[in-house]
Amino acid sequence: MRAFGLALSVAGLVALVTLPTRAAVQYPLNLTVDAQGKMGATTITSKLTIKVDRPMEDSRRTRVADALQHGGYPNALNTLRPLPAIGSIASQAKTVDVKYTREEKDGSLIIIGDRPLFFLSPDPTKGRPGYELTVVTLRFDGKGGVTGQMSGAARVKPSPDGGVILDDYAEDLVQLKGQLGK
């Protein structure tokens, strides 16, 4: 496992309980991005569609964060999954519902889908149980450009410093690049 440096660190999934965030994202967000991931020596490219109809309500975000801090990953999943979908993340083969969003102070957007979108691993013996989320972080450059990173299959746990640690099923995070309005 590694500390998730995609804005899910100390200010991420758990810090959502305290601070309101600035509105850097225009809703509804409808974005098609180029995704590039690695699986061993192979580079895989694809298009993903990310839609977020509206931001997540603060009270629901707080419930998910509290569930993770006080009950761990299984409790957070049980709290997240019954929430209403506020968007979707889709590949050509599969779509997952977005159940969690958080706008960070730096203007980036964290998006969490309630199921894994894909599994990338060169190790065919690696088990898939427990990797039950899709996690995306998007950064907007102010000129319409969007970059980000994604874990198509992840699990999370609270870190000792109050943040979140991401365990990505793949060896490396998928890199995202796109343009608003396209």
C-alpha positions as CSV (number, residue, x, y, z in Angstrom):
1,M,0.0,0.0,0.0
2,R,1.1,3.5,-0.6
3,A,0.0,6.9,0.7
4,F,-2.3,8.3,-2.0
5,G,-0.8,11.5,-3.3
6,L,-3.7,12.3,-5.5
7,A,-5.2,14.8,-3.1
8,L,-6.5,12.0,-1.0
9,S,-3.7,12.5,1.5
10,V,-4.4,14.3,4.8
11,A,-6.9,16.7,3.1
12,G,-8.6,13.9,1.3
13,L,-11.4,11.5,2.0
14,V,-11.2,11.9,5.8
15,A,-10.7,15.7,6.0
16,L,-14.0,16.0,4.2
17,V,-15.7,16.2,7.6
18,T,-14.6,19.7,8.4
19,L,-13.8,22.2,5.6
20,P,-16.1,23.5,3.0
21,T,-14.5,23.6,-0.4
22,R,-14.4,26.3,-3.1
23,A,-16.5,25.7,-6.2
24,A,-13.9,25.3,-8.9
25,V,-15.9,22.7,-10.9
26,Q,-18.9,23.7,-13.1
27,Y,-21.8,21.2,-12.8
28,P,-22.9,19.2,-14.5
29,L,-19.4,18.0,-15.5
30,N,-19.3,15.9,-18.7
31,L,-15.8,15.0,-19.7
32,T,-14.2,12.5,-22.1
33,V,-10.5,11.9,-21.2
34,D,-7.7,9.9,-22.7
35,A,-6.6,7.2,-20.2
36,Q,-3.1,5.6,-20.3
37,G,-2.1,2.8,-18.0
38,K,0.7,0.3,-17.9
39,M,0.4,-3.4,-17.3
40,G,3.9,-4.7,-17.1
41,A,5.7,-3.8,-20.3
42,T,2.4,-3.0,-22.1
43,T,0.9,0.4,-22.3
44,I,-2.9,0.5,-22.6
45,T,-4.8,3.6,-23.9
46,S,-8.5,4.1,-23.9
47,K,-11.2,6.8,-23.6
48,L,-13.2,7.3,-20.5
49,T,-16.3,9.3,-19.9
50,I,-16.7,11.0,-16.5
51,K,-20.0,12.6,-15.6
52,V,-20.8,14.3,-12.4
53,D,-24.3,15.8,-12.2
54,R,-23.8,17.7,-8.9
55,P,-21.5,17.9,-5.9
56,M,-22.0,15.4,-3.1
57,E,-23.8,16.8,0.0
58,D,-21.6,17.6,2.9
59,S,-23.6,15.5,5.3
60,R,-23.2,12.4,3.2
61,R,-19.5,13.0,2.7
62,T,-19.1,13.3,6.5
63,R,-20.9,10.0,7.0
64,V,-18.5,8.2,4.6
65,A,-15.5,9.7,6.2
66,D,-16.6,8.8,9.7
67,A,-17.4,5.3,8.6
68,L,-13.8,4.9,7.3
69,Q,-12.2,6.4,10.4
70,H,-14.3,4.5,12.9
71,G,-15.2,1.3,11.1
72,G,-12.5,0.9,8.4
73,Y,-12.9,0.1,4.8
74,P,-15.8,-2.4,5.0
75,N,-17.9,0.1,7.0
76,A,-17.0,2.9,4.5
77,L,-18.2,0.7,1.6
78,N,-21.4,-0.2,3.4
79,T,-22.0,3.6,4.0
80,L,-21.0,4.6,0.4
81,R,-22.9,2.1,-1.7
82,P,-26.5,2.9,-0.7
83,L,-26.0,6.6,-1.4
84,P,-27.7,8.0,-4.6
85,A,-25.5,8.1,-7.7
86,I,-24.4,11.6,-8.6
87,G,-22.7,10.6,-11.8
88,S,-20.8,7.9,-13.6
89,I,-17.4,6.8,-14.9
90,A,-17.5,4.7,-18.0
91,S,-15.2,2.8,-20.3
92,Q,-16.3,1.1,-23.5
93,A,-16.9,-2.1,-21.5
94,K,-18.3,-1.0,-18.1
95,T,-19.9,1.8,-16.2
96,V,-19.7,2.5,-12.4
97,D,-21.8,4.9,-10.4
98,V,-20.1,7.9,-8.8
99,K,-21.2,8.1,-5.2
100,Y,-18.5,10.4,-3.7
101,T,-17.0,13.7,-4.8
102,R,-14.9,16.3,-3.1
103,E,-13.5,19.6,-4.4
104,E,-10.1,20.3,-2.9
105,K,-8.7,23.7,-1.9
106,D,-6.4,23.6,-4.9
107,G,-9.3,23.2,-7.3
108,S,-8.8,19.5,-8.0
109,L,-11.7,17.1,-7.8
110,I,-11.8,13.7,-6.2
111,I,-14.3,11.3,-7.6
112,I,-15.1,7.8,-6.2
113,G,-17.1,5.1,-8.0
114,D,-18.7,2.4,-5.8
115,R,-17.3,-0.5,-7.8
116,P,-14.1,-1.3,-9.7
117,L,-14.1,-0.2,-13.3
118,F,-11.2,-2.4,-14.4
119,F,-8.3,-4.5,-13.1
120,L,-4.8,-4.0,-14.6
121,S,-2.0,-6.3,-13.4
122,P,0.6,-8.3,-15.2
123,D,0.4,-10.9,-12.3
124,P,-2.4,-13.3,-13.2
125,T,-2.3,-14.8,-9.7
126,K,-3.0,-11.6,-7.9
127,G,-6.4,-11.8,-6.3
128,R,-9.1,-9.2,-6.8
129,P,-11.2,-9.4,-3.6
130,G,-11.2,-6.2,-1.6
131,Y,-10.4,-3.9,-4.5
132,E,-13.9,-2.5,-4.7
133,L,-13.6,1.2,-5.6
134,T,-12.7,3.4,-8.6
135,V,-10.8,6.5,-7.5
136,V,-10.1,9.5,-9.8
137,T,-8.5,12.8,-9.2
138,L,-8.8,15.6,-11.8
139,R,-7.0,18.9,-12.0
140,F,-8.2,21.8,-14.1
141,D,-5.7,24.2,-15.5
142,G,-8.1,27.2,-15.9
143,K,-7.7,27.1,-19.7
144,G,-10.0,24.1,-20.2
145,G,-7.3,21.5,-19.8
146,V,-7.8,18.6,-17.5
147,T,-5.2,16.1,-16.2
148,G,-5.5,13.5,-13.5
149,Q,-4.8,10.0,-12.2
150,M,-7.1,7.1,-11.7
151,S,-7.2,3.7,-9.9
152,G,-9.6,1.4,-11.7
153,A,-9.7,-0.9,-8.7
154,A,-8.7,0.3,-5.3
155,R,-9.2,-0.1,-1.6
156,V,-8.5,2.5,1.1
157,K,-7.7,2.6,4.8
158,P,-7.2,5.4,7.3
159,S,-3.6,6.4,7.9
160,P,-2.2,7.1,11.3
161,D,-2.0,10.8,10.6
162,G,-5.7,11.1,9.9
163,G,-5.4,10.8,6.1
164,V,-6.1,8.0,3.7
165,I,-3.9,5.3,2.3
166,L,-4.8,4.0,-1.2
167,D,-4.0,0.5,-2.3
168,D,-4.2,0.4,-6.1
169,Y,-4.7,-3.0,-7.7
170,A,-2.4,-2.0,-10.6
171,E,1.3,-1.3,-10.4
172,D,0.9,2.3,-11.4
173,L,-2.0,4.8,-11.5
174,V,-3.6,5.4,-14.9
175,Q,-2.8,8.9,-16.3
176,L,-5.7,11.0,-17.6
177,K,-5.8,13.9,-20.0
178,G,-8.6,15.8,-21.5
179,Q,-10.2,19.1,-22.4
180,L,-13.4,20.6,-21.0
181,G,-16.1,21.2,-23.6
182,K,-15.1,18.3,-25.8
